[in-house]
């Protein structure tokens, strides 16, 4: 076992939360018919954390599996798409990308109230922060480089041959994303952010002229990975609900965002100010080199555009959270904190974009 395993890096399980309870007997009947080799006397625990799609561990005598479902209630159109998560992970089953084995997708809402899928349980460790503080120092560099290499392997997959020809629009991904998130930002504005206005203008002026398209994860970061329990490697990449067909550097730019944010600031997951060598962490150049090598490229051009784009998108998301917090009469302290982070991310995005 790796010496870096400790209680903080373990997966946390709790009793099923009251708001996420469902008819367990209906589920047992369904799995008895559709997953007959699985022990029908399984127990159910819920994974602790911020998953937008509630996720549960079904523990049988000889095997454990994971059930992931949509949350209850009225949902925004296009959100919580467990069907897409299932489709992309199933498509990657025979590719050199670490994903759990998919067992079944149930779209019959009469079973437990929402669509759900069942996949293998992958044992391992969690370390969601970019500096991997829960891992021993000597494991951090190889772990982050393994994440970069696996991202490249994902982008190397021939998505059409993998059965994902209808998974997304391969053309003008960045232009469409820029338009969508600008519209979302404008709809949730609560004041002026000059840095965001300049950032949007610069990103529009410098739209990439290449139209490369790969599978993109959409939220590729350490918090969405299970790390192998006995070696510095990635055991499984999870949380694929934002995946689509798009520009690969959007994923890489997002993964590199911590190198452009300060370390030790509450609510900001950054690395600036941390001694990377002393902490056993790779530099941004090391990450890019690892990724490029796995992709068969001599280097990566214009990465900073995609870092700036990722900071723009994060600003738009946080601004939406801020606006909803205000409309829901959240405490002024909480709302103010979220609003400050949105403004800070816009400033950091403009700092990167201004050098393009």
ABEGO torsion letter per residue (X at the ends): XBAABBAAABBBBBBBBAAABBBAAAAAAAAAAABAABBAABBBBBBBEABABBBBBBBBAABBBBBBBBBBEBBBBGBGBAAAAAAAAAAAAABABBBBBBABBBABAAAAGBBBBBBBBBBEBBBABAAGAABBAAAAAAAAAAAAAAAAAAAABBAAAAGAAAAEBABGAAAAAAAAAAAAAAAABAEBBAAAAAAAAAAAAABBABABBBBBAGABBAAABBBBAABBBBABBBGAAABBBBBAAAAAAAAAAAAABBBGBBGBBBABGBBAAAAGBBBAAAAAAAAAAAAGBABBBGAAAAAAAAAAAAAAAAAAAAAAAAAAGBBAAAAAAAAAAAAAAAAAAAAAAAAX
